Amino acid sequence: MAAPWLLLLLCVAGGVPRVRCQSAPDSTGIELQHLVRYANSTRMQAGKGSSIMSMLSDVISIDCGLSEQSSYVDDATELAYTSDAGLIDAGSNYNVSAEYIDQSHWRSHRQVLSLRSFPGPPGRRGCYTLPSFVAGTSKYLVRATFMYGDYDGLNKPPIFDLYLGVNFWKTVNISRPDAVHVAEVIAVVPDDSVQVCLVNTRSGTPFISSLELRPLKDTLYPQANATQGLVLLGRHNFGAADLIRYPNDTYDRAWTPYTNPEDQWTTILTSSRVAMEVEDRKPLYDVPSVVMQTAVRPSNTTRNVMWFPWDAEPNHVYPMPGLLPVFYLAELETVDSKQERRLFLISLNRPNSSPSWLIGDFDYLVTTVVSRTTGRPVPFVSPKENLVILGTTNATTLRPIMEINSTILPPFINPAELFTPISTAGVGTDAQDGEY
C-alpha cells in the first residue's frame, strides 16, 4: 500500500466483575456481584443469538433508577442493561414525567426514562465504583447519560459537576427538560476500579440516567495516557443518515450524523469496504468500515472550502480548554492520477492558521488518520471563532507542489472526533463520598 502523501505538517506542536456503588457519607458499599449474571441471563432469555456473548463479561451497562431486579436487552445495541436498585443504598429513584415517557421517540431509548438523583448539601458527592480489570487493557471509554425530564416537577434543569476519581471531568449543564446530555471520556485506569462521582455545586440536585464502561485496546487513542484523558466534544459522522453504535462499532462508540448546513455539502457514498491505515500492524483508532463509507465535500466546487464549528465547553476548572482533533479521510471516488489531485488544507480556528495540515493523494478506500499525538492542544478562542476549515483556497501554499495541467479536487471529510484533554493523574484514587 502506498503511503498517503500526508504528514507534510505546516505546523504541529510536537472472572466476574464486581461493582460497588456509594453515595452518602455513611453509606456501606454493596458489591454488585450479580451485575453480569443478570446481563447474561437476560441476554439468553431474549433469544437473540450469541453475537455479543463474548462482550458481556467485559462491559458494564447500568440503567440508573430502573426498578429493582429489572434488566433488559437494548433493542438497538443488543447489549444488556441492569438496574442499580439493590446495588446502591443512597439516592432516590425516579421516572421522568409522563409527557416524556409518552413521547414515541423516547420509547426506544429506555435508559433515559428513569434516573437516580442524589439530594444533599452543596459539595456532597455521590460515587459509583466500577471494576476495570479486563485482561489485556487499562484503557476505557466511560460514558454517563443524563435526561432531566422534569422528574421532580420543578421544571428547573440542574447544573452539577462530574468527576472521574478525584479528577474533574466536566460540568453537566442540562439546558432543557427533554435534552439528553452525554458525557464521555477515554482514560487509562491503572487500578482494578474507577469511580464516577456527581458533585452538588449549588445549582440543583445531581442525577444520572445511565452509566456505561467499555474496554478499549491499549494501542487506541495514543493521546490518552497515564496522566491525560480525552473528554469527547463531538464524534461526527459526516454524510451519514443514522447513528452507528455497537455491534457495528466493537467498542460501542456512538457515531452521530452531522447535519448538512443548508445543502452546502454533497454526500459521497460507497458500499465497498474501507480499510484502516495501521502503524506497526496496530490500528491507532480502528474506525468501522461502515462509518468510513460516507463522506461530504463542498457543493460549490468553484469555492472548494468547507467548515464546521467546535465548542470546547469552558468551565471553572478549565476556563480555556483546548482541542485535540482526529480526522478520518478515505477516498471514496476514483481519481485520475494523471490529471487530478486531491490536495487540501485543514486549518483550525482561522484559514491558513496554525496548526495546519496539508494533505492529499489518498489511497482509494483506505483510511488516513490526521491527528495530533504530541504537543499542546489547539487553544480555545471563542465559540464564533473556533472552526475546523478544509479548503484548497491557499494558492500560494499549493502552487509549488501542483503539477502542470492537473486539477485540484475539492476537500472532503468522512468522520471526525474532537476531544479536549483533562488531567487524570489521580484517576485511580478513590474519591470519598461526602463533602469537600
Stockholm file with secondary structure:
# STOCKHOLM 1.0

chainA/1-436         MAAPWLLLLLCVAGGVPRVRCQSAPDSTGIELQHLVRYANSTRMQAGKGSSIMSMLSDVISIDCGLSEQSSYVDDATELAYTSDAGLIDAGSNYNVSAEYIDQSHWRSHRQVLSLRSFPGPPGRRGCYTLPSFVAGTSKYLVRATFMYGDYDGLNKPPIFDLYLGVNFWKTVNISRPDAVHVAEVIAVVPDDSVQVCLVNTRSGTPFISSLELRPLKDTLYPQANATQGLVLLGRHNFGAADLIRYPNDTYDRAWTPYTNPEDQWTTILTSSRVAMEVEDRKPLYDVPSVVMQTAVRPSNTTRNVMWFPWDAEPNHVYPMPGLLPVFYLAELETVDSKQERRLFLISLNRPNSSPSWLIGDFDYLVTTVVSRTTGRPVPFVSPKENLVILGTTNATTLRPIMEINSTILPPFINPAELFTPISTAGVGTDAQDGEY
#=GR chainA/1-436 SS CCCCEEEEEEECCCCCCCCEEECSTTCCCEECTTHHHHHHHHHHHHTCCSTTHHHHTTCEEEETTCCTTCEEECTTTCCEEEECBTTBSSSEEEECCHHHHSSHHHHTCGGGSEEEECCCSTTCEEEEEEECCCTTCCEEEEEEEEECTTTTSSCCCCEEEEEETTEEEEEEECCSTTCEEEEEEEEECCSSEEEEEEEEEEESCCEESEEEEEEECTTSCTTCCSSEEEEEEEEEEETCSSCBCTTTSTTCCCBEEECCGGGCEEEEECCSCCEECCBTTBCSSCCCHHHHTEEEEESCTTTCEEEEECCCCCCSSCSSCEEEEEEEECBCSCCCTTTEEEEEEEEESSTTCSSEEEEECCCBTEEEEEECCSSCCEECCCTTTCEEEEESCCHHHHGGGCCTTCEEECCCBCEEEEEEEEECTTTTSCCCSBCC
#=GC SS_cons         CCCCEEEEEEECCCCCCCCEEECSTTCCCEECTTHHHHHHHHHHHHTCCSTTHHHHTTCEEEETTCCTTCEEECTTTCCEEEECBTTBSSSEEEECCHHHHSSHHHHTCGGGSEEEECCCSTTCEEEEEEECCCTTCCEEEEEEEEECTTTTSSCCCCEEEEEETTEEEEEEECCSTTCEEEEEEEEECCSSEEEEEEEEEEESCCEESEEEEEEECTTSCTTCCSSEEEEEEEEEEETCSSCBCTTTSTTCCCBEEECCGGGCEEEEECCSCCEECCBTTBCSSCCCHHHHTEEEEESCTTTCEEEEECCCCCCSSCSSCEEEEEEEECBCSCCCTTTEEEEEEEEESSTTCSSEEEEECCCBTEEEEEECCSSCCEECCCTTTCEEEEESCCHHHHGGGCCTTCEEECCCBCEEEEEEEEECTTTTSCCCSBCC
//
